[in-house]
Amino acid sequence: MITVLQSCTQSFLFFMMLHSPMTPYREDSPAGDHTDAQAYEATVRPLLAMKCYSCHGETKQKSGLDLRTLGGMLKGGDSGPAIVPGSADQSPLFTMVNDREMPPRKLDKLTDVEIATLRRWIEAGAKTPEPIIATAPPVVLPWSFRIPVSPSIPGEIPALSSVEPLSPNHIWLSTHLQAWYKADTLALNDFDPVDCWPDASGHGRDLQPTRGVKPTGIGQAPKFVRTVAGEKRPAVRFDGESGLGSSPENPIPVEGDGAYTIIVAATLRPRFGGYPFDAIVGFGDPAPPSDPGRPIAAFLLIDRTIGGAHQLLHAGSYGHDAKFGPGSFSPLYQRVRVLSLTKKPGGMSDSTHAFVDGKPFIESPMSRPVSGSPGVPDLRHRADFDIMMGQAINGLGGITGDVSEVIIFNTALADERREGGSRSLSGTQAGSHRTCRSPAGLGRDLGRCLCGRGGERLTRRSSGQVAHRLLHPDQTSGEIADSGTSG
């Protein structure tokens, strides 16, 4: 479950090491002034998404009520408007959550801090980035915000593209495949710690918790979960203190202004409190001791500062970032998303492109044209860790949610190949084929994990073929051999 604030009296100063001058950041008021419309994107929208959208959102509007837009709240449902801007006590939405009548599930009940957040927003005028209007047209998200699934399952949305899924070790992709992390390669029980996440690319860039490995490491082990809610796939579950890293002795072969592609399949939940730059995954140096004057890292981050309001960043450190607009990540919470980023040589903002479920990120409701740093990157690798996920070091914030798969290539994949790789993640299902036990697990496979623990190293062919079978379980071994798996 998402970590929420438990006391309005706690406050801390967080210094924006990566992206801004030293700006105070209050943990008990993550959006600052609630009269600012951006406070809605920073605190209220994520709160409603987490607690209310399952019954009053995209797929359901119980009692005719849609809480995704201000217009929907003002229009209300069968019982009339849900909010009265300026008066929380006259707003049915507030009174019902304040009296603990809603949400119906005990686990979804709002905390005192969350109720206070909702009250402040309503009493400040219920401001949002959209105009305050009495009615709003139905909000229909574009296909890029719907997970491609099999049309044979009743009620689900079929994929609209003819692009076929490509396994990352397909002959078209394997030359540039540099790291590949799949939750369904872990033979663990529910909620076992993930002390080793093997690299299925064959390059041995395995991930492990960073705490205790180097003095700079602070990341604890995430947990393994067999199924993500609503999905038949396993995942690695991160909380705000989880963080993984790979060895600096075997870095991703991308330096200077090199090209790369990062693809992630994850279900993330909004965080409140803690360092407000949530690191999904990346490499390079996100936290140098001083401003390098240009991008030197390649990280997918969520910016939860007042100005960012849950903004997606392609972060290069110290504000040398490509930015996708305030609130741009908010619609991506709570559902499985396949997020892809490509970077070609050139200025950071000019050469960055992002995609959700295979479609351009710019089509998302909250996205803006990419802005930010025009600087040309000079990517540098750290001496302690190379690839990092979550709160691996100071200067990176944690993430809350489930990560099913991560793939990194040392090229900017062309659209068809990038979308094919993304679709292989969309189609991954949990199965009984798992190839490596973490040191936390027990059994004969213990020595097969890498992560510097010793034991027999999985060959590129064996790990690649097992992973290929997980993506294409209907293929025979002969078909796998013909598909271009590296030897």
N, C-alpha and C positions, 0 to 999 in steps of 0.2 A: 504494500500500500504506500501511497505517496506520503512523504514526510511533511507534516504541516506544523505551523507554529503553535506552541502550547501556552505561551504567556505573552501578553501585550507589553509586559514590563521589560523584556529582554531586548537589548539592542547591541549591535556590534558595528564597527567600522570595517568595511571591506574596501580595499584599494584596488582600483581598476588597473592592474599591472599591464594587462595585455592591450587594452583598447581605449583608455582615456586617462587624463591626468588623475591625480589622487583625489577621488570623489567619495565622500562618505556614503555608506550604503547601510540603511537600517533594516535589520532582519525582521523587526516587528511591523514594518510598513514598507513592503517591497515595492510598492508603486509610488511612494511619496505622496504628493498632493492629490487627493481624490477628486478635486475639481477638474483635473486634467483628463481629457478624453482618453489619453493613452493609458491611464490607470485601469480603464476597463479591459484593455488588451493584456495588461500585465498581471492583473489579479482576478477580475470578475469573470471574464470570458473563460479562462482556464478552470476556475472554480465551477461554473455552470457546466462546462464540458465534462468535468470529472464526475459531478454529482447528479446532473439533471438531463443531459442530452440523450441518455439511453431511452428515456420515456418521452422527451419533448425535444427531439432533434431531427436528424435527417431521415431516419428510418421509421420513427414513430412520433406521432403528435397526439398523445393521450388527451382526451377532453378537448381536442382541437387546439391545443396550446403548443406553440413553437417558440422556444427560448433562445434560438440561435441569433436573432437579430432584435434590435431595439423596436423595430416596427412590429415584430411578432409579439413582443411583450406588451406593447401598447394596445395592439389589437386584441390580445388575450384569447381566451378559449370560450368554452360553453358558459362559464360563469362571469365573463366580462374581462376587462383589462387586468393584467398580472401585476403591473406596477403603476404607481402615481408618482411621477418625478417630483422630488422635493419632500415627500412624506413617506417614510418607510412604514410607519404604523398604519397607514391607509392602503398599503400595497399588499394584496393577497399573497404574492410570492414571498415577501418577507415575513408576514405574520405566520404563514404556514410552516416555514422552516424554523422560525424563532420558537414556535410552539412544539417543534419536533414532530409535526404531523407529516411533513415531507422532508426529504425523500422517504419512501415507504420502508426501504431496507435499513436495518439498524446500522449496518456497516457504512452506509452512505450519509448518515446524519451529519449535519454541519457542526463543526466545533465552534466554541464561543468566538474564537478569533475570526473564523470564516463568516459567522453571522455578523460580527462587527464590521467586517470588510464590506459585506453586502449593504448593511445599513448606511455606512458612510457614502457609498457610491449613489444610492438612491436619494439620500438627503442632499447630496451635492448637485442634484439635477439629473442623475442617470445619464451622464454624457457618454457618448461613444463617437468613434470617428465618422459614423454615418449620420445623416440629418435626423433630427427628431421629427418623425412623421406619424400620423395616426394609424396608417395601415402600411403594409409592405407587401410587395409581390412575393410569391413563393420563391424560396431560395433553392435553386437547383445547382448542386456542385457539378463541375465538369467531370468528364470521365476520368481525367487524370487523378481525381481524388476518390476513385472507387477501385478496390482491389480486383485485378483480373482473376477470375475464378472460372471453374468449369461450368458451362451453360447447362449441364445435365443436372445440376443441383437446383431444385425449385427455389425461386425467389432470389437467386444470386445473379450478379451482373456478368454477362459474358465479356471476354476480352474482345476489343474491337479491331485490333491490329492483326495483320496476317504474319507478322514477324514470329518465327519459331524460336522457342527457348534454346539457348546455347549454354552448355555446361562450361564453366570457366576454364576447364582443361581441354576444350574443343580445339582442334588444330588451328582455327582462326584466332583463338584467344591465348592459347597456352604459352606462346613465345613471350608474351608480356605479363603473364600471371606472376605476381610476386608474393602474395599472401592470401590465404583463404581460410576463414574460420567458420565452422559449421557446428551448430549446437548438437546436431544429430550424429556427430562423431564421438560424443561423450557417453560412456556407459556408466551413468550415475543414477542414484535414486533421487526422488524429489527433495529439493532443498539441500542436497549435498554441496559443500563448497567446491568451487571450480578452482583448483590449485594449478591446473595446467590446461590450456586450451591449445591443442596441437594445430599446427599450420598444415592444412591439407594440400597446399601447393607443391610440397616436396622441397621447399627451400629452408625448412627448419626454423622459421621465424615464429616460434611458439610464444604464447602469452602466459604470464603468470602474475599473481599479485605482486605489486611493487614494494609493499611495506617490508622492511627488513632485508631486501635484496641490495639496495644502495641507500646511503644516508638520505638521499632526496626522495626516496619512495615512500608514499603514504597510503597507497591503495590497498584495501582489504579484498579478500576473495569474494566475488559475487556468488550467487547460488544457481544451481541447475534446476530447471522446472521442466517436467515432461511434456506439458501442453500449455500453450498460451490460451487465455480465455477466448473461446469461439474459434480456435484454430487447432488443427491436428498436427501441430509441430512443436518440438521442444525449443527451449531458449535458455540463454544465460541471463539471469535476473540481476540487474544492478540496483543498488540503492545509492544514496548520496555519498557514501564512504567507500564504495567499491572502485577499484582501479587496477587495470592490467597493463603490462608493458612487455616488449620484446627486447632481446639483447642488442646493445649497441655494436657488438662485434659483427653483426650480420645485418647491416642496414638495408632498407629499400634502396635500390640503385636509381635514385632520383636526386639530382643535385642542381644547384644554380637555378636556371629557368626551365628545368625539365618538365615534361608533360606527365600527367597521371590521370587515373580514373579511380574513384572510390565508390563502391556500391554497398549499401547497408539495408538489411531487412530487419525492422525493429518495430516494437509497439512501445512508445514512450508515454510517460505521464508527466504533467507539469510539476515542477518543483517550486517550493517556496522556501526562502531562506538559504543560507550557505553562500558560497562564492558564486556570483551570478553569471558565470560563463560556463555552461554545461558542455563538457567535451564528449561528443559521441565517439569519434575516432579520428586519428590523424597521425602525422609523423613530422619530423623536423624539430625546431626549437620554438615552442610557443611561449616560453618564459625566460628570455635572456635577461642579464642583469641591467641592461640599458637599452634605449631605443636604437635598433640597428639601422633605422632610416629607410628600410624597405622590407617587404615580406620575406620571412625566413622559415616559415612553417606552412603546413598544409593540414588544417583541421576543420572538421565539421563541428560547429559550435552553435549553441542556442544562447542568445544574448538576452538575459532577463533584467537588465538595468531599466531605469525609468524610460530612457530614450529607446531602448531596444524592444521592450514589451514582448518578449518571446520571439525575437527575430532570428532567422537563420543566417549564419555567417559562414563564409569560407575564410577562416581566420589565418592571418600570416604573422601575428603578434604585434603588440603595441599599436593597435588601430590600423595596421596596414592590411585591411580586410576587403573582401567583396561582400556587400550587404544586400539582402533581399527585401528589406522594408520592415518597419515596426509591425510586430504582430504576425509576421509571415509564417512562423511555425505553429501558431495556435491551432489552425484547422487540422494539423497533422497528428495531434495527440489522440490517444485512446484506441487507435486502430492500427492494424499491421500496415506498414508502409514500406515500399521499396524506394529508397532515396539514393539517387545517383548524382555524382559530381564529376565533371570533366574539366581539366585545366590544360590549355595549350600554351606554348611559349607566348609571352607578351605581358602587358600590364595586368595586374591582379583582377581588377573589375572588368576589364575588357575581354579577358580570355577565359573567364569562369562561366560555366553553364551548369545548371542544376535541373533535375528531373524527378518527378514523383510518379511511381508506378508506370514509368516509361514515357510520360508526357512532360513537356516543358513546365518547369516550376512557375514560370511567369503566368501560367493560366490559373494559378491558385487564387482564391478570393482576396487574400490579404497581401499578395506579392506585389512588388513594385519593380520597375526596371533596375537591373543590377547597378549599384552605385558603390562608392568607397574609394579605395586606394588605386591610383593609376600606376603605382610603382611596379617595376619588373622584379619578380622574386629572385632571391639568391638563397635558395633553400639550403639549410645547414642541419646536420645531424648532431644530436646531443651525445654526451659522453656517458650518460647513465642509462637511458632507455631510447628506443627508436620508435616503433609503433606504440601508440598509447590509446587506451579506452577508459573513459570515466575519469575519476579523480586519482590519476596515477601519481601526480606530483603537485606541489604547491604552485598555484598559478593556473591550474585547471580545476573547474568545478565538476562535480559528479553528475550522473544522469540517474533517473528513476524509470525503470521499465525493463523490457525484455528484448534482448538482441538475439536473433535467430541465425544470422549469417552476415559476414563481412568479406568483401573481396577487394583487393587492391591490384591495379595494373600500372606498369610504368609507361603508359601511353594514354593519350586522349582518344578513347575508342570512338570510331565513327558511329553514327546514329543507329544503324541496323545492328551492329555488333554490341553496342552498349545496351540497346533495348532487348536484344536476345539474351544477354547476360542477366539483365534485370528480371526477365521473365522466368529464367531458371530459378531465381530466388522465389518469385511469386508462387511457383509450382511446387516448391519443396514441401514434402509432407514428412511427418515423423514416421519412423519405421523401426524395425527390429535390428537394422544393420547399424551397429556402432563399432568403431574400430579402435578406440583408445580409452583406457581407464585413467582417470586422474589419480595422482598419488593419494587423494582422499578416498578413492575407491578400493575395493578389495578383490582379489582374484588373480588368475594366472596372467592376465593381460597387463598387470601393474607395470612391468618393466618396459612396455612398449611406448609409454609416454616419453616425450622428448624433454623439453624444458630443462636440459642440463641434469637430469636425474640419473642418467645412465640407461643401460638396456639397449636392445636392438632398435636401430633407427628404421622407421618406415621408409621404404623406397619411394621415389617419385611415382613409379608405375603403380605400386600397390595402393598408396593413399589416393592417387588420382582416380584409379578404377573404382575403388570403393565409393568415393564421393560421387563419381559419375553414375554409379548404380543407384545411389540415393536420389539423384535427380531424374533418372530414367530407369525405373525399376523393371520396365518391360523388356529392355534390351538384353540380348544374350551376351555372353563373354566375347564371342566372336565379333558382334556388332560393336562392342566397346573397343576392342582392339582396332577396328577399322575407323573409329571416330577421331583418331588423332591424339590419343592420350600419350603424353610424353613418356619416354622410357628412361 
